[in-house]
Amino acid sequence: VQLQASGGGLVQPGGSLRLSCAASGFTLNYYTISWFRQAPGKEREWVSCRRGSDGNTFYADSVKGRFTVSRDNAENTVYLQMNSLKPEDTAIYYCNSGYLWGQGTLVTVSS
């Protein structure tokens, strides 16, 4: 049972990236999947989640309107689409479900 995050990279301000959180060993559709991030020198912060019970999504104010969570049941994967990226979005992004954490994927927004 594990989560694996991927899709990070270097992008210019205003650009987009899509992060993936692939689950193995369980069907993630039934569970709340959250995204967190940790910028250099800062504490980990919550970014977004997709609630398993009803599929509703929630976002931190800092990313609302720019980030979108979606899922692909066939791939057993949750995605975090990140648009209009800003330098302050630079961080390691983690996906989480309960006690499970993905390994993190680095997003760097820089010109």
Residue pairs with C-beta under 8 A, 6 or more apart in sequence:
1 24
1 25
1 26
1 100
2 23
2 24
2 25
2 100
2 102
3 21
3 22
3 23
3 24
3 95
3 96
3 97
3 100
3 101
3 102
4 21
4 22
4 24
4 102
4 103
5 19
5 20
5 21
5 93
5 94
5 95
5 102
5 103
5 104
5 105
6 19
6 20
6 22
6 105
7 17
7 18
7 19
7 20
7 105
8 17
8 19
8 92
8 93
8 105
8 106
8 107
8 108
9 17
9 106
9 107
9 108
10 108
10 110
11 17
11 85
11 107
11 108
11 109
12 109
12 110
12 111
13 85
13 86
13 87
13 109
13 110
13 111
14 84
14 85
15 85
15 109
16 81
16 82
16 83
16 84
16 85
17 82
17 85
17 107
18 79
18 80
18 81
18 82
19 35
19 79
19 80
19 82
19 93
19 95
19 105
19 107
20 77
20 78
20 79
21 28
21 33
21 35
21 77
21 78
21 79
21 80
21 95
21 102
22 75
22 76
22 77
23 33
23 76
23 77
23 78
23 97
24 76
27 76
28 52
28 71
28 76
28 77
28 78
28 97
29 52
29 71
29 73
29 76
30 52
31 52
31 97
31 98
32 49
32 50
32 51
32 52
32 53
32 97
32 98
33 49
33 50
33 52
33 69
33 71
33 78
33 95
33 96
33 97
34 46
34 47
34 48
34 49
34 95
34 96
34 97
35 46
35 47
35 48
35 49
35 69
35 80
35 93
35 94
35 95
35 96
36 44
36 45
36 46
36 47
36 93
36 94
36 95
36 96
37 44
37 45
37 47
37 89
37 91
37 92
37 93
37 94
37 107
38 44
38 45
38 91
38 92
38 94
38 104
39 88
39 90
39 91
40 90
40 91
42 91
44 94
45 60
46 60
47 59
47 60
47 63
47 67
47 80
47 93
48 57
48 58
48 59
48 60
48 63
48 67
48 69
48 80
49 57
49 58
49 69
50 56
50 57
50 69
50 70
50 71
50 78
51 57
51 58
55 71
57 68
57 69
59 67
59 69
62 88
63 82
63 89
66 82
66 83
66 84
66 85
67 80
67 81
67 82
67 83
68 80
68 81
68 83
69 78
69 79
69 80
69 81
70 78
70 79
70 81
71 77
71 78
71 79
72 78
72 79
78 95
80 93
80 95
82 89
82 107
85 107
85 109
86 109
87 109
87 110
88 109
89 107
89 109
90 107
90 108
90 109
90 110
91 106
91 107
92 104
92 105
92 106
92 107
93 104
93 105
93 106
93 107
94 101
94 102
94 103
94 104
94 105
95 101
95 102
96 102
